[in-house]
Amino acid sequence: MDSSVTGPAAAPLSIAAVERDTGLSKDTLRIWERRYGFPQPLRDAVGERIYPPDQVEKLRLLKRLLDSGHRPGKLAALGIDELLALGGTPMARGTTVELIPGLAALLRAHDVPGLRGLLQQGLMTHGLERFVVEQVVPMNHAVGDAWMRGELTVAQEHLYTEALQLVLRQAIGAMPVPPAGGPLVLMATLPQEAHGVGLLMAEAMLALRGWRCISLGVKVPIDDLVRAAERVEADVVALSFAPSFKPAQALDALVELRRRLPARTRVWAGGSNPALHRRLPTGVEAVTDIALVPRLEEDFRLAAATPPA
């Protein structure tokens, strides 16, 4: 594990430090300790909880798996190797993820200008579509895996997300204004979903194809989303669902949204949530890979150009 995160001696961490490092609250840590027998903190000289490095590593893995929809009671008794296998991560423990050359070092140094410059260089080299499909997608997975292994902190993961969103917004903002009368997509996440990177990636792909894109951002109530779609006469409503969104809630929300939207308005549901691999309501199309957006866009235009039977 990287010494820049845990320190040269890999000393035990206080409960406050574990909360910052893993994103698990102090109350959650105490509840798990009572309910599941894990974690099992030591005590320092004044009787405060301190957590050995191996427990902190396991807590990081638990947090990532919880965000993917797993339940804590089924995970607490598993070992680290079992958790890694459950998460489907392909790398051996302790390996350092380089992502794209120089990215990991910039994140660890909290070098914001260097990070933005590196991402912009990738954008200029590959062009926006290839940058999103060929670089951003694997980078997102690699940064998440690096955080899960303790190679990046929560703050460094957030630093990456903020820099990426800025670069994508600037690229989208530099595009020509799409023609009036072209297809219009309304984009948002629901109140339980705070992750907006997927929306930006889809917006970039559609803006390249001349779509008018209106992003409402994250945590938008269904009532507001329906009213906005009716007001702007949206051709498509596009939602993003991270793995942490409860699949049953995602399906219920898609059923309600499809029922309340006009029949002419399509619904696209994107992301890596398990719900998108299940049977979706009629009239809802899954976008489980950002590379599918061009085909979905072509299908829309073909259907729009085909006169009704």
N, C-alpha and C positions, 0 to 999 in steps of 0.2 A: 504494500500500500504506500502511497506517496507521502513522504515525510513532510511536505509543505502543508498537508491538511492535518495530520495527527500529531505532528511534532516529532523531533528526533527520538525521544524516549517513549513515544506513544503512551503518555500518561493518562490515567483515568480522567473522565470529564465530569464536571458538575451537572446537575439536572438542568440548570439554565443553559449550559453549553450544549447539552444533548438536544434540548428543545430547539435551539437555533440551528444546530447542525442537521437535524433530521426532519424538522417541521412537525414533529409530534409534540403536543402540548404536555406541560408538566402533569396536568390532571390525567391525561391519557396514560402516561407512563406509570403513575401511581395506581390507576385502576387496573391496568394490565398486570402489574406486580401482584395485586391482591387476587385478581380473578384467574389469571393464567399461570402464575408462578414465574413469569418472565416479563421484564428483565429482573435480574437479581443483583441490585446494586450493592457495592461495598459502602462503608461509612468512613468519612474522614475524621480528623482529630476532634472536631466539634460535633460529630454525629450526623453530618449532612450526607445525603446520598451522592456517591460518585460511581461512574459507570466505566468498567474496563473497555479497552478498545474493541475486543471481540464482540461484546454486547452492543456497542455502538454500531459496528458494522452490520450486525443482524437487524438492528432497529431500522437502519437505512433500507435494507432489503424489504423488511415488513412494510414500511411506508410506501415503497414503490409498488408492491403487490396489492396493498390496500387501494391505492389509486387506480389499479387495474380491475378492481371489483371483487377481490378476494376478502374473506372474513378473517378477523384476527384470531379467533378461537381455533381455527384449523391450521394456522401458521405458526403459532407461538411454540409448539412442541417440535417443530422441524429444525434440523441443523442448517447451517449456512449453505453447504453444498446442495442440500435438498431445495432450499429456497432459490438458489441460483438456477437450478434445473427447472423449477416451476416457473421462473420468470422467463425461461427460454433464452437466456443470454449466452452467446456463443463463445465468449472469451474466457480464458483461464483466470482464476482469482489472482489479484495482485498485478495484473498487466496494466500498463498505462495506455490510455486511448489517445492517440495523436490527432484523431479526427481529420482535419486537413492540416498540412504542415504549419506549425506555429500557433494554432488556435488554442491548444491546451495551455501553453506557456502564457499566452496573453490573458487567458481567463484567470490563471493562478496569480498573475501579477496585477489583476484588476486594471489592465491597460485599456481603457475605453477607446481612446483615439486609435490605438493600434488595432483593436478588435474591429471597429467599424471599417478601418482601412482595409483589413484583410477580407472582410465580407464584401466590400465594394469592389475589391480587385477580382474576387470570384465572380461577381455579377458582371463586371465589364468583360472578363475573359470568356465567359460561357454564354452570355445573354440571359435575359430574365427567365425564360421557360426552362432552359437546361440548368440554370442555377437552382431553381426551385426543385425540379424533379431529381437531378443528379447529385446536388450538393446539400441542399437544405434538408431533404428527407433523411438521408443517412446521418447528417450532423445532428438532427434532433434526436434520433435514436441513440447515437453515440454519446451525446452530452447526458442524456438520461441515464444510460448505463454507467457512465463515469461517475455521476453523482451517486448512483446506487452502490457503487463499490467504494465510495469514500475518496475517490480521486479528485472530485470537485465538491465544493461546498454548496449549500443551498443558494448562498449569495452569488456564487460564481455561475450557477445555472441560470439564475434570474438575470445576471449581467448579460449572458449570451442571448436570452430571449428578448431583452430590451433592445440590444444592439441590432438583432435581426429584424425586429419589427420596424425600427427606424429606417434601416436600409430598404426594406420592402416598401414602406410607405413613400419614401423618396422616389423610388423607381416607379411606383404607380402614379404618383403625382406629376412626374415628368412626361407622362404619355399624353398624346393629343386628346382633346375632349371628344368623346364618342359622338357619333351623329345622332341627332334627334330622331326618334322613331325606331331606333334599334332596340334589341331585346334588353330588358331591365331585370336585374336580379337584386333582391333585398336580402342582406346577409346579417346574421346575428347568432348569438348563443342564448340559451334559456337561462333562467335565474340560477340553476344549480351548476352552471358551467362558466368558469372564469378564464379559460384559456382561449386566446384569440388568434394565435399564430396560424392555425389551420384556415381561418377565415381569410387572413391576409394572403396566404399562399393561393387559395382558390381565386381571390379577387385579382391577383396578378395574372393568373392564367386566363381569366375571362376578359380582363381589360385589354390584354394583348389581342384578343379576337373582336374588339370593338363593342363589347358589352357595356352598358351603363350600369355601374355598380353603386349601390347605396348600402353602406355598412352602418348598422345600428350599434355595433360593438357587442360587448358581453353582458350577460345577465339581464336579458330583455324578457319581460312577462309576455305570455302568449297573447293576452288581450291587446297589449300595445303592438305586438308584431302583426296581428291580424288587421288592426286598424290601419297601421302604416302600409301594409300590403294593398289594402283596398284603396287607400288614398292615392298611392303612386301608380296603381294598376300594374303591380309587379307581374312579370311573366313567370318568374321563379322565386321561391323563397328557399334560401340555402342556410342550413344549420350545421354546426360543428359539434361533435360529441367526443370528448376525451375518454380514455378508458375508465377514469374515476367516476363518470356519470353512471348511476345505477341503471342497468339495462332495462329493467321493467319500467322505470320512470321514463326512460327515453322512448320506449315503444308507446306508452300511454300518451306522451306528449305529441308524438307523431300522429297517432290516431286522432287526437283532438284537433291538432292543427289542420290535418287534411279535411276533417269534417267541416271546419269553420271557414276555410278559404274557398274562394270561387273555384269552380271546376277547371277553369282555364289556367289557373295558377299552378304550376308544377312545384313539387317539393323535393329538394335534394338534401340528403342527410349524409354528411361526410365525417371522417375521422376513423379512429381505431377502436371504437367502442364495440364490445361483443354483440350488442343489439343489432348492429348493421349487418351481421352475418346470419341473422334469423329472417324469418318470413316477415316482411314489412307490409304495412297497410297498402292497399291498392292505391296507386297514384303517388307513391313515395319511392324515389330511386336512391339506392345506396352508392356512395362514392368512397369506397374503402381504400383507394389509392389515388393520390393527387394526379397521377399520370392518366387517370380515366377521364379527367375533365374535358380534354379535347373531343373525345368520342361522344360524351354526353352532350356537349355543345353542338356537335354536328347533328346528332339525333334530333335535338330541339329544332334546329334550323330546317332540317328535312321535313319534320312533321309540320312546321309552320308554313312551309311552301307547298305542302300537299293539300289540295282541296278536299273537303270532307266528302265521304262517299254518299 
